[in-house]
């Protein structure tokens, strides 16, 4: 049994990650600015506080770095950079000083640059978008995740084994109302509209992933066979989008022929497959999403029942 530090353990995603670890026999320590009801060892403090983080990593076997300003709407650029970049450096430095060899970093598909309009959202070069695609981040949140991954690579060069999970919009149960509200009237939707913790996200293609699947991906990353000094990244998404239009149709309507469709057979077989290539996560990490929220939209315009 391993002892895992989960930063951001009291947050929406962190609590799912903690539950997954406990269900598989691991001991868990949680670092957050508050505690939650999970029966784990809690350290209360901020990930930018080096002394707090040093105490939190003491004696653990691995670190799951989940804590972050979670999206562009949750803080200004300065706050996002301070928490997401300096916080990540603080956690990495403390883990290295403690001799911890495995860290899993919660990154984002936003590193590819196709999520929000708050920066200068650039269309993808090709689909499916894989790890060879350039990182085109422009908004502060997306840039913070690019810089976070760069920090992870730097610490991997120094000997740690690090996994970056590039998750799309996480569709928590608390987001169900927002997802339905957007699908009901996408042109007028301005969230949060019905009491959700944030707006329904997922970029122009309405990507999403269930938090239970993300939590399982964290556990799989802990178990991944890696050499010391290795860095690996994975895109995580449900196998279907929440868009009323098939993926290629939507890309064509939004961007004409600017996006090269490299695997037309995939989108012919699976019209609502995501922009992101999921085969690498399947083959290397053993990850295939088991859940999706498209069922919430059955019967709404563009979402026939039984789809």
C-alpha positions as CSV (number, residue, x, y, z in Angstrom):
1,X,0.0,0.0,0.0
2,X,1.3,3.4,-1.0
3,X,0.7,6.8,0.7
4,X,-0.3,9.4,-1.8
5,X,-0.4,13.2,-1.3
6,X,-3.3,14.8,-3.2
7,X,-3.1,18.5,-3.5
8,X,-6.5,20.2,-3.9
9,X,-8.0,17.2,-2.2
10,X,-11.1,19.0,-0.9
11,X,-12.0,20.3,-4.4
12,X,-14.5,18.9,-6.9
13,X,-11.9,16.7,-8.7
14,X,-9.7,16.1,-5.7
15,X,-12.5,14.4,-3.8
16,X,-13.1,12.0,-6.6
17,X,-9.3,11.2,-6.8
18,X,-9.2,10.6,-3.1
19,X,-12.2,8.2,-3.3
20,X,-10.5,6.3,-6.1
21,X,-7.3,5.9,-4.1
22,X,-9.1,4.8,-0.9
23,X,-11.2,2.3,-2.9
24,X,-7.9,0.7,-4.1
25,X,-6.3,0.4,-0.7
26,X,-4.0,3.4,-0.7
27,X,-3.4,5.7,2.2
28,X,-4.1,9.3,1.3
29,X,-3.0,12.7,2.6
30,X,-4.8,15.7,1.4
31,X,-3.4,19.3,1.1
32,X,-6.0,22.0,0.6
33,X,-7.0,25.4,2.1
34,X,-9.9,23.6,3.8
35,X,-10.7,20.0,4.9
36,X,-13.5,17.8,3.5
37,X,-15.4,14.9,4.9
38,X,-13.1,12.2,3.5
39,X,-11.4,10.2,6.3
40,X,-7.8,11.0,5.4
41,X,-4.9,12.8,6.9
42,X,-5.5,16.5,6.1
43,X,-2.9,19.3,5.8
44,X,-4.5,22.8,5.6
45,X,-2.6,25.4,3.7
46,X,-1.8,26.8,0.3
47,X,0.3,25.1,-2.4
48,X,2.4,28.3,-2.8
49,X,3.5,28.1,0.8
50,X,6.8,26.1,0.8
51,X,6.7,25.2,4.5
52,X,3.2,23.8,4.3
53,X,4.0,21.9,1.1
54,X,7.2,20.5,2.7
55,X,5.2,19.2,5.6
56,X,2.6,17.7,3.3
57,X,5.1,15.7,1.2
58,X,7.0,14.3,4.2
59,X,6.8,10.5,4.1
60,X,4.6,10.0,1.1
61,X,5.4,7.8,-1.8
62,X,3.9,9.8,-4.7
63,X,2.2,13.2,-5.3
64,X,-1.0,13.9,-7.3
65,X,-0.9,17.6,-8.0
66,X,-4.6,18.6,-8.6
67,X,-4.7,22.0,-6.8
68,X,-5.1,24.9,-9.2
69,X,-7.2,27.9,-10.2
70,X,-9.5,25.6,-12.2
71,X,-10.4,27.8,-15.2
72,X,-10.1,31.2,-16.8
73,X,-13.2,32.5,-15.0
74,X,-12.0,31.7,-11.5
75,X,-9.2,34.3,-11.1
76,X,-7.3,37.1,-12.8
77,X,-4.2,36.4,-14.8
78,X,-1.9,37.2,-11.9
79,X,-3.7,34.9,-9.5
80,X,-3.8,32.1,-12.1
81,X,0.0,32.4,-12.7
82,X,0.8,32.6,-9.0
83,X,-1.2,29.5,-8.0
84,X,-0.9,27.4,-11.1
85,X,2.7,28.1,-11.9
86,X,4.4,29.0,-8.7
87,X,2.3,26.5,-6.8
88,X,3.4,23.7,-9.2
89,X,7.0,24.7,-8.8
90,X,6.7,24.7,-5.0
91,X,5.1,21.2,-5.1
92,X,7.7,19.8,-7.5
93,X,10.6,21.2,-5.5
94,X,9.3,19.8,-2.2
95,X,8.7,16.4,-3.8
96,X,12.2,16.3,-5.2
97,X,13.7,17.3,-1.9
98,X,11.7,14.5,-0.2
99,X,13.1,12.0,-2.8
100,X,9.7,11.3,-4.3
101,X,10.0,9.7,-7.7
102,X,6.4,9.7,-9.1
103,X,4.2,12.8,-9.6
104,X,1.0,13.1,-11.6
105,X,0.1,16.6,-12.8
106,X,-3.4,17.7,-13.6
107,X,-2.9,19.5,-16.9
108,X,-5.6,20.5,-19.4
109,X,-6.5,20.1,-23.1
110,X,-6.3,23.9,-23.1
111,X,-2.6,23.6,-23.8
112,X,-3.6,22.9,-27.4
113,X,-5.3,26.3,-27.5
114,X,-8.8,25.4,-28.5
115,X,-11.0,25.9,-25.4
116,X,-12.0,29.5,-24.7
117,X,-12.2,32.9,-26.4
118,X,-10.6,34.8,-23.6
119,X,-7.2,34.6,-25.3
120,X,-7.0,34.3,-29.0
121,X,-8.5,30.8,-29.6
122,X,-6.7,29.3,-32.6
123,X,-8.3,26.4,-34.6
124,X,-6.6,23.1,-34.4
125,X,-4.2,22.2,-37.2
126,X,-5.6,18.6,-37.6
127,X,-7.9,16.0,-36.1
128,X,-7.6,13.8,-34.3
129,X,-5.2,16.1,-32.4
130,X,-2.4,14.1,-30.8
131,X,0.8,14.8,-28.9
132,X,2.6,16.0,-32.0
133,X,0.2,18.9,-32.3
134,X,1.8,22.3,-31.3
135,X,0.7,23.9,-28.1
136,X,-1.1,27.1,-29.0
137,X,-2.2,28.4,-25.6
138,X,-3.0,32.1,-25.4
139,X,-5.2,32.7,-22.3
140,X,-3.7,32.8,-18.8
141,X,-5.2,29.5,-17.6
142,X,-4.0,27.6,-20.7
143,X,-0.5,29.3,-20.6
144,X,-0.3,28.3,-16.9
145,X,-0.8,24.7,-17.8
146,X,1.8,24.8,-20.6
147,X,4.3,26.3,-18.0
148,X,3.3,23.7,-15.5
149,X,4.1,21.0,-18.0
150,X,7.4,22.7,-18.7
151,X,8.2,22.6,-15.0
152,X,7.3,18.9,-14.9
153,X,9.6,18.2,-17.8
154,X,12.4,20.1,-16.1
155,X,12.1,18.1,-12.9
156,X,11.8,14.9,-14.9
157,X,15.2,15.7,-16.5
158,X,16.5,15.8,-13.0
159,X,15.2,12.3,-12.2
160,X,11.5,12.2,-11.3
161,X,9.0,10.2,-13.3
162,X,6.1,12.5,-14.1
163,X,2.7,12.1,-15.9
164,X,0.7,15.0,-17.2
165,X,-3.0,14.3,-17.7
166,X,-4.5,16.7,-20.2
167,X,-8.2,16.5,-19.2
168,X,-11.0,18.3,-21.0
169,X,-13.9,20.0,-19.2
170,X,-14.8,17.7,-16.2
171,X,-18.5,17.2,-16.1
172,X,-19.2,17.0,-12.4
173,X,-22.7,16.0,-11.2
174,X,-22.9,19.6,-10.0
175,X,-22.6,20.7,-13.7
176,X,-25.5,18.7,-15.0
177,X,-27.9,21.7,-15.0
178,X,-25.5,23.9,-16.8
179,X,-24.9,21.2,-19.5
180,X,-28.6,20.9,-20.1
181,X,-29.1,24.7,-20.1
182,X,-26.4,25.2,-22.7
183,X,-27.8,22.4,-25.0
184,X,-31.3,23.8,-24.6
185,X,-30.4,27.2,-26.0
186,X,-26.8,27.3,-27.1
187,X,-26.9,30.7,-28.7
188,X,-28.3,32.4,-25.7
189,X,-26.5,30.4,-23.0
190,X,-24.3,32.5,-20.6
191,X,-23.3,30.5,-17.6
192,X,-23.4,29.8,-14.9
193,X,-27.1,30.0,-15.5
194,X,-28.7,27.5,-13.2
195,X,-26.5,27.5,-10.1
196,X,-23.6,25.4,-11.3
197,X,-20.1,26.0,-10.0
198,X,-19.1,27.4,-13.4
199,X,-20.2,27.7,-17.0
200,X,-20.5,24.5,-19.1
201,X,-17.2,24.2,-20.8
202,X,-15.4,22.0,-23.3
203,X,-14.7,24.5,-26.0
204,X,-16.4,24.8,-29.4
205,X,-16.9,21.0,-29.6
206,X,-18.3,20.7,-26.1
207,X,-15.8,18.1,-24.9
208,X,-16.3,16.6,-21.5
209,X,-15.1,13.8,-19.2
210,X,-16.6,12.2,-16.1
211,X,-14.7,12.9,-12.9
212,X,-14.8,9.1,-12.1
213,X,-12.9,8.5,-15.3
214,X,-10.3,11.2,-14.5
215,X,-9.8,9.8,-11.0
216,X,-9.2,6.3,-12.5
217,X,-6.7,7.9,-14.9
218,X,-4.8,9.3,-12.0
219,X,-4.6,5.8,-10.4
220,X,-3.5,4.3,-13.7
221,X,-0.8,7.0,-13.9
222,X,0.5,6.0,-10.5
223,X,0.7,2.4,-11.7
224,X,2.3,3.2,-15.1
225,X,5.7,1.5,-15.7
226,X,8.1,4.4,-16.2
227,X,11.8,4.8,-16.2
228,X,13.4,7.4,-13.8
229,X,13.5,10.7,-15.6
230,X,10.6,10.0,-17.9
231,X,7.8,12.5,-18.7
232,X,4.6,11.5,-20.4
233,X,1.4,13.3,-21.3
234,X,-2.1,12.0,-22.2
235,X,-5.3,13.6,-23.5
236,X,-8.3,12.5,-21.5
237,X,-11.9,12.8,-22.8
238,X,-15.2,10.9,-23.0
239,X,-15.6,9.0,-26.2
240,X,-18.4,11.3,-27.4
241,X,-18.8,15.1,-27.3
242,X,-21.8,17.0,-26.0
243,X,-22.2,18.8,-29.3
244,X,-25.5,18.6,-31.3
245,X,-23.4,18.4,-34.5
246,X,-21.0,15.6,-35.5
247,X,-17.4,16.6,-34.9
248,X,-16.3,17.0,-38.5
249,X,-19.5,18.9,-39.5
250,X,-18.9,21.4,-36.6
251,X,-15.2,21.9,-37.5
252,X,-16.1,22.5,-41.1
253,X,-18.9,25.0,-40.2
254,X,-16.6,26.9,-37.8
255,X,-13.3,26.7,-39.8
256,X,-14.0,25.6,-43.3
257,X,-11.1,23.4,-44.6
258,X,-8.5,24.8,-42.2
259,X,-8.5,21.7,-40.1
260,X,-7.0,18.6,-41.7
261,X,-9.1,15.5,-41.0
262,X,-6.4,12.9,-40.7
263,X,-8.6,9.9,-39.8
264,X,-11.9,10.3,-41.7
265,X,-12.8,6.7,-41.1
266,X,-12.8,7.3,-37.3
267,X,-15.3,10.1,-37.6
268,X,-17.4,8.1,-40.1
269,X,-17.6,5.3,-37.5
270,X,-18.0,7.6,-34.5
271,X,-19.5,10.9,-35.7
272,X,-19.3,12.5,-32.2
273,X,-15.8,11.3,-31.4
274,X,-13.7,14.1,-29.7
275,X,-11.1,16.2,-31.4
276,X,-8.4,14.6,-29.3
277,X,-6.7,11.3,-30.1
278,X,-7.5,8.9,-27.4
279,X,-5.6,5.9,-28.7
280,X,-2.3,6.8,-26.9
281,X,-4.1,6.8,-23.5
282,X,-5.7,3.5,-24.3
283,X,-2.5,1.8,-25.5
284,X,0.0,3.2,-23.0
285,X,-2.1,4.1,-19.9
286,X,-4.8,1.5,-20.3
287,X,-7.4,4.3,-20.1
288,X,-10.8,4.3,-21.9
289,X,-13.5,6.5,-20.5
290,X,-16.4,4.5,-19.1
291,X,-18.9,7.3,-18.7
292,X,-20.4,10.2,-20.7
293,X,-23.2,12.7,-20.1
294,X,-24.8,12.7,-23.5
295,X,-27.7,10.9,-22.0
296,X,-28.6,14.1,-20.1
297,X,-29.5,15.7,-23.4
298,X,-31.8,13.1,-25.0
299,X,-34.8,14.7,-26.5
300,X,-33.4,18.2,-26.7
301,X,-33.1,19.9,-30.1
302,X,-30.3,18.1,-32.0
303,X,-30.2,15.2,-29.5
304,X,-32.7,12.6,-30.6
305,X,-33.7,10.0,-28.0
306,X,-31.9,6.7,-28.3
307,X,-28.9,8.2,-29.9
